[in-house]
């Protein structure tokens, strides 16, 4: 990747420039049998649409705090990069009452109601499906995002030294996040083209790094497995083979 990249959004732009067709995020949910694969270009398109929703319809500004109450999921990865694109701090499993806006899955709707700002809910259904009926007081992400623009430009430049991510009691700037992701990529032995399989959750830095940031920083891709505990040893071995996995962080 480009050594001058200083924010997660920079890393995504470099990946898009280098090889837009290669896989970036392959997602499995072993509780439902779902599998979704997103190329760099497809992932970047979701990020652009989500960033436009965040900046436009939700009126989020650089420095705003977004409580991200989502599990390890491909749509969670999209929101992390959308926040970076706008300059919004993604507060992973943060306090909704202290946030400017909240993004939640179906299991944390009641907790998310403590947010006094904009509220967005994700059904986390296969293929990004919508809720049968949108939860009261929430915008349904699957309804709102398709009509958003495919290209994104921030209203204000996003500084690499501005806060970008809060997780596990620590807060990282964009530059610190990229530096840690690169360090983790080296520790994990990731190189351009690596395929990292992980079943870690998204509520720690280690989970976020293996599940998105380190593979992105290395020019590789991630096989992100939710509910991997429901997969037996033979099933895991078959997945490693079929997905051409080169590294694991289970």
MIGU-413306 format. One record per residue: residue number from 1; x, y, z of N, C-alpha, C in turn. Coordinates in Angstrom, 2 decimals. Layout:
<sites>
SITE    i       nx       ny       nz      cax      cay      caz       cx       cy       cz
SITE  NUM        X        Y        Z        X        Y        Z        X        Y        Z
...
</sites>
This chain:
<sites>
SITE    i       nx       ny       nz      cax      cay      caz       cx       cy       cz
SITE    1     0.84    -1.19     0.00     0.00     0.00     0.00     0.88     1.24     0.00
SITE    2     0.26     2.38    -0.21     0.98     3.63    -0.31     1.48     4.06     1.07
SITE    3     2.78     4.31     1.19     3.35     4.67     2.49     2.87     6.03     2.98
SITE    4     2.29     6.83     2.10     1.81     8.16     2.50     0.39     8.12     3.05
SITE    5    -0.27     6.96     3.01    -1.63     6.84     3.54    -1.62     7.11     5.04
SITE    6    -2.51     7.99     5.51    -2.50     8.36     6.93    -3.85     8.18     7.61
SITE    7    -4.88     7.81     6.87    -6.18     7.53     7.47    -6.72     6.24     6.87
SITE    8    -7.68     5.60     7.53    -8.29     4.41     6.93    -8.90     4.70     5.56
SITE    9    -9.48     5.88     5.39   -10.04     6.23     4.08    -8.95     6.30     3.02
SITE   10    -7.76     6.76     3.40    -6.62     6.75     2.48    -6.28     5.32     2.06
SITE   11    -6.27     4.39     3.02    -5.96     3.00     2.72    -6.95     2.43     1.71
SITE   12    -8.21     2.75     1.87    -9.23     2.25     0.95    -9.04     2.85    -0.44
SITE   13    -8.72     4.13    -0.52    -8.49     4.76    -1.82    -7.30     4.11    -2.53
SITE   14    -6.25     3.80    -1.79    -5.09     3.15    -2.39    -5.44     1.75    -2.88
SITE   15    -6.23     1.02    -2.10    -6.65    -0.31    -2.52    -7.50    -0.24    -3.79
SITE   16    -8.34     0.76    -3.86    -9.20     0.94    -5.03    -8.37     1.26    -6.26
SITE   17    -7.35     2.07    -6.08    -6.48     2.44    -7.20    -5.63     1.27    -7.66
SITE   18    -5.20     0.42    -6.72    -4.29    -0.68    -7.05    -4.99    -1.82    -7.77
SITE   19    -6.13    -2.25    -7.26    -6.81    -3.42    -7.86    -8.25    -3.45    -7.39
SITE   20    -9.15    -2.73    -8.06   -10.53    -2.64    -7.59   -11.30    -3.95    -7.66
SITE   21   -10.86    -4.89    -8.48   -11.63    -6.11    -8.68   -11.33    -7.20    -7.66
SITE   22   -10.23    -7.08    -6.92    -9.86    -8.18    -6.01   -10.80    -8.19    -4.80
SITE   23   -11.00    -9.36    -4.18   -11.82    -9.43    -2.98   -11.20    -8.62    -1.85
SITE   24   -12.03    -8.01    -1.03   -11.56    -7.30     0.15   -12.16    -7.89     1.42
SITE   25   -13.48    -8.06     1.44   -14.17    -8.63     2.60   -15.04    -9.80     2.13
SITE   26   -14.77   -10.98     2.67   -15.64   -12.14     2.48   -16.24   -12.46     3.83
SITE   27   -17.56   -12.40     3.92   -18.25   -12.54     5.20   -19.05   -13.83     5.26
SITE   28   -18.90   -14.53     6.38   -19.71   -15.72     6.68   -20.46   -15.50     7.98
SITE   29   -21.71   -15.94     8.02   -22.44   -16.06     9.28   -22.79   -17.54     9.44
SITE   30   -22.10   -18.20    10.35   -22.29   -19.63    10.50   -23.53   -20.00    11.29
SITE   31   -24.30   -19.00    11.72   -25.59   -19.27    12.33   -26.70   -19.32    11.28
SITE   32   -26.47   -18.65    10.14   -27.50   -18.58     9.10   -27.08   -19.21     7.78
SITE   33   -25.78   -19.46     7.60   -25.29   -19.98     6.33   -25.01   -18.91     5.30
SITE   34   -25.10   -17.65     5.70   -24.88   -16.54     4.76   -23.41   -16.45     4.36
SITE   35   -23.17   -16.15     3.10   -21.83   -15.82     2.60   -21.97   -14.64     1.65
SITE   36   -21.17   -13.61     1.86   -21.15   -12.42     1.01   -19.70   -12.10     0.70
SITE   37   -19.39   -11.86    -0.56   -18.04   -11.44    -0.91   -18.10   -10.07    -1.59
SITE   38   -17.29    -9.15    -1.09   -17.25    -7.81    -1.64   -15.85    -7.53    -2.19
SITE   39   -15.80    -7.14    -3.45   -14.54    -6.68    -4.03   -14.20    -5.32    -3.44
SITE   40   -12.99    -4.85    -3.70   -12.61    -3.52    -3.25   -13.59    -2.48    -3.80
SITE   41   -13.92    -2.61    -5.09   -14.81    -1.63    -5.73   -16.20    -1.65    -5.11
SITE   42   -16.74    -2.84    -4.86   -18.08    -2.94    -4.28   -18.10    -2.41    -2.85
SITE   43   -17.08    -2.78    -2.09   -16.98    -2.29    -0.72   -16.86    -0.76    -0.71
SITE   44   -16.03    -0.21    -1.58   -15.84     1.23    -1.64   -17.14     1.94    -2.04
SITE   45   -17.95     1.30    -2.87   -19.23     1.89    -3.25   -20.18     1.95    -2.06
SITE   46   -20.21     0.88    -1.27   -21.02     0.89    -0.05   -20.53     1.97     0.91
SITE   47   -19.23     2.11     1.02   -18.67     3.14     1.90   -19.07     4.53     1.43
SITE   48   -18.97     4.78     0.13   -19.33     6.09    -0.40   -20.81     6.40    -0.14
SITE   49   -21.68     5.45    -0.39   -23.11     5.66    -0.15   -23.39     5.93     1.33
SITE   50   -22.72     5.16     2.19   -22.93     5.32     3.62   -22.38     6.65     4.12
SITE   51   -21.23     7.05     3.59   -20.66     8.35     3.96   -21.56     9.50     3.50
SITE   52   -22.16     9.37     2.34   -23.09    10.39     1.87   -24.33    10.45     2.76
SITE   53   -24.83     9.29     3.20   -25.95     9.26     4.14   -25.55     9.94     5.45
SITE   54   -24.37     9.63     5.92   -23.89    10.16     7.20   -23.72    11.67     7.14
SITE   55   -23.08    12.15     6.09   -22.79    13.58     5.96   -24.01    14.39     5.53
SITE   56   -24.82    13.79     4.66   -25.96    14.51     4.10   -27.22    14.39     4.93
SITE   57   -27.88    13.24     4.86   -29.17    13.06     5.53   -29.06    13.14     7.04
SITE   58   -27.94    12.63     7.60   -27.80    12.61     9.06   -27.07    13.83     9.60
SITE   59   -26.57    14.68     8.69   -25.92    15.96     9.06   -24.76    15.79    10.03
SITE   60   -24.03    14.68     9.91   -22.86    14.47    10.78   -21.70    15.34    10.32
SITE   61   -20.91    15.80    11.28   -19.78    16.68    10.98   -18.50    16.09    11.57
SITE   62   -17.33    16.49    11.03   -16.07    16.02    11.61   -16.01    16.30    13.11
SITE   63   -15.59    15.29    13.85   -15.52    15.42    15.30   -16.74    14.90    16.03
SITE   64   -17.86    14.72    15.31   -19.04    14.12    15.94   -18.71    12.69    16.37
SITE   65   -19.45    12.22    17.35   -19.23    10.88    17.91   -20.41     9.98    17.54
SITE   66   -20.09     8.82    16.96   -21.11     7.87    16.55   -20.93     6.59    17.36
SITE   67   -21.94     6.23    18.15   -21.91     4.97    18.89   -22.24     3.85    17.92
SITE   68   -21.28     2.96    17.69   -21.43     1.89    16.71   -21.71     0.59    17.45
SITE   69   -22.98     0.22    17.48   -23.42    -0.95    18.24   -23.71    -2.09    17.27
SITE   70   -22.66    -2.59    16.63   -22.80    -3.63    15.62   -21.82    -4.76    15.89
SITE   71   -22.17    -5.99    15.49   -21.25    -7.12    15.63   -20.24    -7.14    14.49
SITE   72   -19.37    -8.13    14.49   -18.47    -8.33    13.35   -19.32    -8.71    12.14
SITE   73   -19.35    -7.85    11.15   -20.25    -8.01    10.00   -19.70    -7.15     8.87
SITE   74   -19.98    -7.52     7.64   -19.45    -6.71     6.53   -20.03    -5.30     6.54
SITE   75   -21.27    -5.14     7.01   -21.84    -3.80     7.06   -21.21    -2.97     8.17
SITE   76   -20.76    -3.61     9.22   -20.03    -2.89    10.27   -18.73    -2.34     9.71
SITE   77   -18.04    -3.15     8.90   -16.80    -2.70     8.27   -17.06    -1.48     7.38
SITE   78   -18.17    -1.51     6.67   -18.55    -0.36     5.83   -18.72     0.89     6.68
SITE   79   -19.41     0.78     7.81   -19.63     1.94     8.66   -18.32     2.49     9.23
SITE   80   -17.39     1.61     9.58   -16.11     2.07    10.10   -15.39     2.95     9.08
SITE   81   -15.38     2.54     7.82   -14.71     3.33     6.78   -15.51     4.57     6.40
SITE   82   -16.83     4.49     6.49   -17.65     5.68     6.23   -17.39     6.76     7.27
SITE   83   -17.30     6.35     8.52   -16.99     7.32     9.59   -15.65     7.99     9.32
SITE   84   -14.65     7.19     8.96   -13.34     7.76     8.66   -13.40     8.73     7.49
SITE   85   -14.22     8.42     6.51   -14.34     9.29     5.32   -14.91    10.65     5.67
SITE   86   -15.85    10.68     6.61   -16.51    11.94     7.00   -15.72    12.68     8.07
SITE   87   -14.94    11.93     8.87   -14.24    12.53    10.01   -14.97    12.34    11.31
SITE   88   -15.94    11.43    11.32   -16.72    11.11    12.51   -15.97    10.07    13.33
SITE   89   -15.99    10.20    14.65   -15.35     9.23    15.53   -16.27     8.03    15.70
SITE   90   -15.80     6.85    15.29   -16.56     5.62    15.48   -16.27     5.10    16.88
SITE   91   -17.24     5.21    17.77   -17.10     4.77    19.16   -17.71     3.38    19.26
SITE   92   -16.86     2.37    19.15   -17.32     0.99    19.06   -17.89     0.53    20.39
SITE   93   -19.15     0.14    20.38   -19.90    -0.25    21.59   -19.90     0.88    22.62
SITE   94   -19.86     2.11    22.13   -19.86     3.27    23.01   -21.23     3.57    23.60
SITE   95   -21.26     4.52    24.50   -22.49     4.91    25.20   -23.36     5.76    24.27
SITE   96   -24.53     5.27    23.87   -25.39     6.05    22.99   -25.81     7.39    23.59
SITE   97   -25.96     7.43    24.91   -26.39     8.67    25.56   -25.36     9.77    25.43
SITE   98   -24.10     9.40    25.22   -23.02    10.38    25.11   -22.64    10.64    23.66
SITE   99   -23.34    10.02    22.72   -23.00    10.13    21.30   -23.91    11.11    20.57
SITE  100   -23.41    11.63    19.46   -24.21    12.54    18.63   -25.21    11.77    17.78
SITE  101   -24.87    10.54    17.45   -25.76     9.66    16.70   -25.38     8.22    16.98
SITE  102   -26.28     7.30    16.63   -26.06     5.90    16.93   -26.42     5.04    15.73
SITE  103   -25.65     3.97    15.54   -25.94     2.97    14.52   -25.99     1.63    15.24
SITE  104   -27.09     0.92    15.09   -27.32    -0.28    15.88   -27.81    -1.45    15.04
SITE  105   -27.54    -2.65    15.53   -28.14    -3.84    14.97   -29.45    -4.15    15.67
SITE  106   -30.11    -5.24    15.29   -31.43    -5.55    15.87   -31.40    -5.95    17.33
SITE  107   -30.24    -6.38    17.83   -30.17    -6.86    19.21   -29.90    -5.76    20.24
SITE  108   -29.60    -4.57    19.78   -29.26    -3.48    20.72   -30.14    -2.25    20.53
SITE  109   -31.33    -2.47    20.00   -32.23    -1.34    19.73   -32.60    -0.59    21.00
SITE  110   -32.91    -1.30    22.07   -33.32    -0.61    23.30   -32.18     0.21    23.87
SITE  111   -31.00    -0.34    23.86   -29.84     0.42    24.33   -29.62     1.68    23.49
SITE  112   -29.82     1.55    22.18   -29.57     2.66    21.26   -30.56     3.81    21.46
SITE  113   -31.73     3.54    22.04   -32.73     4.59    22.22   -32.26     5.69    23.16
SITE  114   -31.18     5.46    23.90   -30.65     6.49    24.79   -30.02     7.64    24.03
SITE  115   -29.74     7.46    22.75   -29.15     8.53    21.94   -30.20     9.57    21.61
SITE  116   -29.87    10.83    21.82   -30.81    11.92    21.55   -30.67    12.45    20.13
SITE  117   -29.66    11.96    19.41   -29.46    12.39    18.03   -30.07    11.42    17.04
SITE  118   -29.54    11.45    15.83   -30.04    10.56    14.78   -29.77     9.10    15.13
SITE  119   -30.73     8.25    14.79   -30.60     6.82    15.06   -30.81     6.03    13.77
SITE  120   -29.89     5.12    13.50   -29.98     4.26    12.32   -29.92     2.81    12.77
SITE  121   -30.79     1.97    12.21   -30.82     0.56    12.56   -30.54    -0.30    11.34
SITE  122   -29.80    -1.36    11.56   -29.49    -2.34    10.52   -30.12    -3.67    10.90
SITE  123   -30.84    -4.28     9.96   -31.45    -5.57    10.22   -30.43    -6.69    10.21
SITE  124   -29.29    -6.48     9.53   -28.24    -7.49     9.38   -28.76    -8.78     8.77
SITE  125   -29.70    -8.62     7.86   -30.26    -9.77     7.15   -29.41   -10.07     5.92
SITE  126   -29.48   -11.29     5.39   -28.71   -11.63     4.19   -28.93   -10.64     3.06
SITE  127   -27.84   -10.37     2.35   -27.86    -9.45     1.20   -28.23    -8.02     1.60
SITE  128   -28.03    -7.67     2.85   -28.31    -6.31     3.28   -29.77    -5.98     3.32
SITE  129   -30.63    -6.97     3.57   -32.07    -6.77     3.54   -32.58    -5.84     4.64
SITE  130   -33.76    -5.28     4.40   -34.36    -4.33     5.35   -35.19    -5.05     6.41
SITE  131   -35.56    -4.30     7.43   -36.50    -4.82     8.43   -37.86    -5.04     7.78
SITE  132   -38.61    -6.06     8.19   -39.99    -6.18     7.71   -40.79    -4.91     8.03
SITE  133   -40.49    -4.33     9.19   -41.07    -3.03     9.57   -39.99    -2.29    10.35
SITE  134   -39.68    -1.07     9.92   -38.61    -0.31    10.56   -38.92    -0.08    12.03
SITE  135   -37.93    -0.25    12.92   -38.17     0.00    14.34   -38.55     1.46    14.57
SITE  136   -39.50     1.68    15.44   -39.96     3.04    15.72   -38.82     3.89    16.25
SITE  137   -38.64     5.07    15.66   -37.61     5.99    16.09   -36.27     5.81    15.42
SITE  138   -36.20     4.88    14.44   -34.95     4.61    13.74   -35.15     4.67    12.23
SITE  139   -34.12     5.16    11.54   -34.09     5.04    10.09   -33.55     3.66     9.74
SITE  140   -34.17     3.00     8.77   -33.72     1.68     8.32   -32.61     1.88     7.29
SITE  141   -31.40     1.48     7.65   -30.24     1.66     6.77   -30.49     1.10     5.37
SITE  142   -31.10    -0.08     5.29   -31.31    -0.73     4.00   -32.29     0.03     3.12
SITE  143   -33.13     0.86     3.73   -34.06     1.69     2.97   -33.39     2.99     2.53
SITE  144   -32.57     3.55     3.40   -32.00     4.87     3.16   -30.76     4.88     2.27
SITE  145   -29.96     3.83     2.30   -28.64     3.90     1.65   -28.66     3.70     0.14
SITE  146   -29.56     2.90    -0.45   -29.45     2.64    -1.90   -29.52     3.89    -2.76
SITE  147   -30.28     4.90    -2.35   -30.45     6.10    -3.18   -29.31     7.09    -3.03
SITE  148   -28.36     6.83    -2.16   -27.26     7.77    -1.94   -26.27     7.72    -3.11
SITE  149   -25.49     8.78    -3.25   -24.55     8.89    -4.35   -23.42     7.87    -4.28
SITE  150   -22.92     7.49    -5.44   -21.85     6.50    -5.54   -20.46     7.10    -5.36
SITE  151   -20.37     8.40    -5.31   -19.09     9.07    -5.06   -19.24     9.96    -3.84
SITE  152   -18.16    10.06    -3.07   -18.23    10.85    -1.85   -17.08    11.85    -1.80
SITE  153   -17.42    13.06    -1.39   -16.40    14.10    -1.13   -16.77    14.77     0.19
SITE  154   -15.87    14.80     1.15   -16.19    15.42     2.44   -16.33    16.93     2.30
SITE  155   -17.24    17.50     3.09   -17.41    18.95     3.09   -16.16    19.65     3.61
SITE  156   -15.45    18.99     4.52   -14.22    19.54     5.10   -13.15    18.45     5.09
SITE  157   -11.89    18.82     4.88   -10.82    17.81     4.89   -10.77    17.07     6.23
SITE  158   -10.48    15.78     6.14   -10.39    14.96     7.35    -8.92    14.85     7.74
SITE  159    -8.56    15.41     8.88    -7.17    15.42     9.31    -6.75    14.08     9.89
SITE  160    -5.52    13.67     9.57    -5.01    12.40    10.07    -4.78    12.42    11.58
SITE  161    -4.63    13.60    12.16    -4.37    13.71    13.59    -5.63    13.93    14.41
SITE  162    -6.78    13.87    13.76    -8.06    14.00    14.47    -8.50    12.63    14.98
SITE  163    -9.23    12.58    16.09    -9.73    11.29    16.60   -10.55    10.58    15.53
SITE  164   -10.34     9.25    15.42   -11.03     8.47    14.39   -11.78     7.28    14.96
SITE  165   -11.23     6.68    16.01   -11.79     5.43    16.52   -11.64     5.37    18.03
SITE  166   -12.70     4.95    18.70   -12.64     4.67    20.14   -13.08     3.22    20.34
SITE  167   -12.25     2.45    21.05   -12.58     1.05    21.31   -11.84     0.59    22.56
SITE  168   -12.54    -0.12    23.43   -11.91    -0.68    24.61   -11.27     0.34    25.53
SITE  169   -11.82     1.54    25.58   -11.29     2.58    26.46   -10.15     3.37    25.88
SITE  170    -9.72     3.05    24.67    -8.64     3.79    24.00    -9.21     4.56    22.81
SITE  171    -8.57     5.68    22.49    -8.98     6.49    21.35    -7.79     6.69    20.43
SITE  172    -8.00     6.48    19.15    -6.93     6.57    18.17    -7.25     7.62    17.11
SITE  173    -6.23     8.37    16.71    -6.38     9.24    15.54    -6.29     8.37    14.28
SITE  174    -6.60     8.97    13.16    -6.47     8.23    11.91    -5.05     7.74    11.68
SITE  175    -4.08     8.60    11.94    -2.68     8.23    11.75    -2.26     7.12    12.70
SITE  176    -2.69     7.19    13.95    -2.36     6.14    14.91    -3.01     4.81    14.52
SITE  177    -4.23     4.89    14.04    -4.93     3.67    13.62    -4.17     2.99    12.48
SITE  178    -3.79     3.77    11.48    -3.06     3.22    10.33    -1.73     2.64    10.77
SITE  179    -1.02     3.33    11.65     0.27     2.83    12.13     0.11     1.51    12.86
SITE  180    -0.91     1.41    13.72    -1.14     0.17    14.46    -1.56    -0.95    13.51
SITE  181    -2.37    -0.63    12.52    -2.80    -1.65    11.56    -1.61    -2.19    10.77
SITE  182    -0.70    -1.31    10.39     0.50    -1.76     9.67     1.38    -2.63    10.56
SITE  183     1.50    -2.24    11.82     2.30    -3.03    12.76     1.67    -4.42    12.94
SITE  184     0.36    -4.45    13.09    -0.33    -5.73    13.25    -0.18    -6.59    11.99
SITE  185    -0.26    -5.96    10.83    -0.10    -6.71     9.59     1.25    -7.39     9.55
SITE  186     2.30    -6.69    10.00     3.63    -7.27    10.04     3.70    -8.43    11.02
SITE  187     3.10    -8.24    12.19     3.10    -9.30    13.21     2.37   -10.55    12.71
SITE  188     1.28   -10.34    11.97     0.49   -11.45    11.44     1.10   -12.07    10.19
SITE  189     2.15   -11.45     9.66     2.78   -11.95     8.45     2.00   -11.66     7.18
SITE  190     1.21   -10.60     7.19     0.40   -10.26     6.02     1.22    -9.50     4.99
SITE  191     1.01    -9.85     3.73     1.65    -9.19     2.60     0.57    -8.95     1.56
SITE  192     0.86    -8.16     0.52    -0.14    -7.98    -0.52    -0.64    -9.33    -1.06
SITE  193    -1.95    -9.47    -1.11    -2.56   -10.70    -1.58    -2.88   -11.70    -0.49
SITE  194    -2.47   -11.45     0.75    -2.78   -12.37     1.85    -4.29   -12.45     2.07
SITE  195    -4.72   -13.64     2.51    -6.13   -13.86     2.86    -6.17   -14.28     4.33
SITE  196    -6.66   -13.38     5.19    -6.69   -13.63     6.63    -8.08   -14.05     7.06
SITE  197    -8.20   -15.23     7.66    -9.47   -15.68     8.21    -9.49   -15.38     9.70
SITE  198   -10.59   -14.77    10.16   -10.72   -14.44    11.57   -12.15   -14.66    12.04
SITE  199   -12.27   -15.11    13.30   -13.57   -15.24    13.93   -13.71   -14.33    15.13
SITE  200   -12.79   -13.37    15.25   -12.82   -12.46    16.40   -13.97   -11.47    16.28
SITE  201   -14.44   -11.01    17.42   -15.54   -10.06    17.45   -15.02    -8.65    17.19
SITE  202   -15.94    -7.73    16.99   -15.59    -6.36    16.64   -15.62    -5.43    17.86
SITE  203   -15.52    -5.97    19.07   -15.60    -5.10    20.24   -14.25    -4.83    20.89
SITE  204   -13.15    -5.25    20.23   -11.80    -4.97    20.70   -10.96    -4.49    19.52
SITE  205    -9.83    -3.84    19.83    -8.93    -3.43    18.76    -8.45    -4.66    17.98
SITE  206    -8.13    -5.74    18.67    -7.63    -6.94    18.00    -8.65    -7.47    16.99
SITE  207    -9.92    -7.45    17.38   -10.95    -7.90    16.47   -11.11    -6.99    15.27
SITE  208   -11.08    -5.68    15.51   -11.20    -4.72    14.41   -10.00    -4.79    13.48
SITE  209    -8.81    -4.96    14.06    -7.60    -4.99    13.26    -7.56    -6.22    12.36
SITE  210    -7.76    -7.41    12.95    -7.72    -8.62    12.14    -8.91    -8.67    11.19
SITE  211   -10.05    -8.11    11.63   -11.26    -8.20    10.84   -11.41    -7.15     9.76
SITE  212   -10.46    -6.21     9.68   -10.54    -5.18     8.65    -9.24    -4.43     8.44
SITE  213    -8.76    -3.75     9.48    -7.72    -2.75     9.27    -6.36    -3.33     8.87
SITE  214    -5.92    -4.41     9.51    -4.61    -4.98     9.17    -4.59    -5.54     7.74
SITE  215    -5.58    -6.34     7.32    -5.58    -6.79     5.92    -5.64    -5.63     4.93
SITE  216    -6.43    -4.61     5.24    -6.52    -3.44     4.36    -5.18    -2.74     4.27
SITE  217    -4.49    -2.58     5.40    -3.19    -1.90     5.41    -2.13    -2.69     4.65
SITE  218    -2.28    -4.02     4.63    -1.28    -4.87     3.98    -1.53    -5.08     2.48
SITE  219    -2.68    -4.63     2.01    -3.04    -4.92     0.62    -3.58    -6.32     0.46
SITE  220    -4.12    -6.87     1.56    -4.70    -8.20     1.53    -6.21    -8.15     1.65
SITE  221    -6.80    -9.24     2.13    -8.24    -9.32     2.29    -8.56   -10.14     3.52
SITE  222    -9.82   -10.06     3.95   -10.24   -10.75     5.17   -11.41   -11.68     4.88
SITE  223   -11.37   -12.85     5.50   -12.50   -13.76     5.53   -13.06   -13.65     6.95
SITE  224   -14.13   -12.88     7.09   -14.68   -12.50     8.39   -15.81   -13.46     8.75
SITE  225   -15.63   -14.21     9.84   -16.57   -15.27    10.19   -17.29   -14.95    11.50
SITE  226   -18.58   -14.74    11.41   -19.40   -14.53    12.60   -19.97   -15.87    13.05
SITE  227   -20.04   -16.10    14.35   -20.53   -17.36    14.91   -19.67   -18.54    14.45
SITE  228   -18.37   -18.33    14.36   -17.48   -19.38    13.87   -17.46   -20.59    14.81
SITE  229   -17.87   -20.39    16.05   -17.93   -21.50    17.00   -18.90   -22.59    16.59
SITE  230   -19.82   -22.27    15.67   -20.78   -23.26    15.19   -20.22   -24.10    14.05
SITE  231   -18.98   -23.80    13.64   -18.33   -24.53    12.56   -17.39   -25.57    13.17
SITE  232   -17.52   -26.83    12.75   -16.64   -27.86    13.30   -15.28   -27.82    12.61
SITE  233   -14.35   -28.64    13.09   -12.97   -28.59    12.58   -12.90   -28.91    11.10
SITE  234   -13.69   -29.88    10.65   -13.68   -30.22     9.22   -14.22   -29.07     8.39
SITE  235   -15.27   -28.44     8.89   -15.85   -27.31     8.16   -14.87   -26.15     8.06
SITE  236   -14.14   -25.91     9.15   -13.15   -24.83     9.14   -12.03   -25.15     8.16
SITE  237   -11.57   -26.39     8.16   -10.50   -26.78     7.23   -10.94   -26.63     5.78
SITE  238   -12.18   -26.99     5.50   -12.70   -26.85     4.13   -12.78   -25.38     3.73
SITE  239   -13.18   -24.53     4.69   -13.26   -23.10     4.39   -11.88   -22.51     4.10
SITE  240   -10.92   -22.88     4.93    -9.55   -22.41     4.72    -9.08   -22.78     3.32
SITE  241    -9.41   -24.00     2.90    -8.99   -24.45     1.56    -9.75   -23.73     0.46
SITE  242   -11.09   -23.67     0.59   -11.91   -23.10    -0.48   -11.69   -21.60    -0.64
SITE  243   -11.40   -20.90     0.45   -11.19   -19.47     0.40    -9.72   -19.10     0.19
SITE  244    -8.87   -20.11     0.02    -7.44   -19.88    -0.21    -6.83   -18.99     0.88
SITE  245    -7.18   -19.35     2.12    -6.70   -18.61     3.28    -5.20   -18.82     3.45
SITE  246    -4.48   -17.74     3.70    -3.03   -17.82     3.93    -2.65   -17.61     5.38
SITE  247    -3.53   -16.95     6.14    -3.24   -16.63     7.55    -4.53   -16.74     8.33
SITE  248    -4.43   -17.08     9.61    -5.62   -17.17    10.45    -5.40   -16.42    11.77
SITE  249    -6.51   -15.91    12.32    -6.50   -15.24    13.64    -7.85   -15.55    14.26
SITE  250    -8.01   -16.78    14.70    -9.28   -17.25    15.23    -9.34   -17.05    16.73
</sites>
